[in-house]
Amino acid sequence: MKKLKDFLTISLAFIGLVLLLFSVSGNLSNKSQNEVGTYQIAVSSDQNALFRLNTSTGKIVRIKKSNIKKIDLNEN
């Protein structure tokens, strides 16, 4: 009886470990393929700048509004 109990415990532990590894590897591959929109933009009128936040790394970059090139939409 003890051998059967040990065998079942080890078998279930092994199955759980295999399922856990498959789950982790699936999440890693899906994250890199399905990641969309990793940036957020916030505008500050009192500082005359905008801020770009990379939501993957947490890095914040301040961009002066004067450094942004203007686009002429009426140009033919």
Secondary structure, DSSP 8 states (H G I E B T S, - for coil): -HHHHHHHHHHHHHHHHHHHHHHHHHHHHHHHHH----EEEEEETTTTEEEEEETTT--EEEEEGGGS----TT--
